[in-house]
């Protein structure tokens, strides 16, 4: 309940300031436009659109998800949060906020891909949906803890993608594989190993984040 | 009313290789006002931040107790009211919205009656619905008192409580201190003579530099 209250505060604050939503919307719009312009009338393969989808998702996450902690640091309100809640409450609240942002953002990107790229055709939608859900959870958890780590650094903009790349790489590679399977029409059972890797990644990142956050949060 | 005790044992803090203080020992309890004095940059704010568990010390320990029951660092925020000039509220919310959010995040019911009472005491009641963005530095300092006291804490730490305040504001602060000292443990970190005059005991940070 306390975490939900923190999420509610962040969401209302976001609606007033539009720190993350505007950055994300602009990034998605610009990136997809650039891809469309560069492709022109060329016909691109299914697999390539799958790859492009996760590239856009990865870089969109880089542009907007760090705001959860960076905005607190920029407004000097980090200490205020430290004074009103336990670290686990703060992390959970920020994670719920990033989960919502990731799901909204990735849903919008996927819909745009389906509408704008005719070659982005999914034969097994259930498999794509499963990878989409667990992938989004992984992206949100990793981005939240990385945002907490970099929020106190002086060059946040550079550090965020640099730190995120090795942490998110196994997740993105697994998601690329699963998207390819979904395009080929593979069954969920046949993709069990990749789905298990995805779930393990989420569980490991979530556990590690809760264990680490206490140390990151306190100066 | 329960007894609140704060025990400080052999506290030591360095910033890099620079010693801030060492060998700080104290045993403080509710019903009294304790002052932390020292010149600018002497480490007053560092000491109160360590007491509030906002930063770590390099050596020594801090024990918070309520009725001889030790309070864990996870729970300390429920017992602590903290005010300092480097504490900021959310500019995009009004004073009342800020305090409602803070109460919800603390997991307590927003005490509207106490909020109105405190806002009246600091003379901000008429501006309670204005965005904090539009507040002057003195008004923001007054609002910090409401933030520090609304959850009725047992340990109250005021770091430079009268900075940015006019004489009317200072008077309101001393009145608040007078009320809170009866039941709670108050710590005031300041180099202002008039702030330190209200303290029962003063710890001079300059005495712990070697």
Interface residues (C-beta under 8 A of the other chain):
Chain A: X1 X2 X5 X6 X8 X9 X12 X13 X16 X17 X75 X76 X77 X79 X80 X81 X82 X83 X84 X85 X86 X89 X93 X218 X219
Chain B: X52 X53 X54 X55 X56 X74 X75 X77 X80 X82 X86 X87 X88 X89 X90 X91 X92 X93 X101 X102 X104 X105 X106 X107 X147
